Amino acid sequence: MSYDLKNELSKLKDFVFQNYDPVQISVKAMEIYNEYALQLSTFSSEKLMILAAMDMGEEFELSKDEVEDLLDVLLRDTSINLSS
């Protein structure tokens, strides 16, 4: 995982810990996706899009714990392209 991508995901996790706001999480997740899409594995891309979809309504929102768990999974994904 590139340092920049890992840093952005870590900052998002810190944001979630301090201020659980599904719409803001969605916006930040989409920004990360747009910036780092080429470095994401298919698995990580799908997980990040789950977060990005949280602004589409309550039925798409995850709990704070679920978001933190998903971000932990993303941070541990070793298949993210390291060369970028």
Secondary structure, DSSP 8 states (H G I E B T S, - for coil): --HHHHHHHHHHHHHHHH---HHHHHHHHHHHHHHHGGG--HHHHHHHHHHHGGGG-GGG---HHHHHHHHHHHHH-TTS-S--
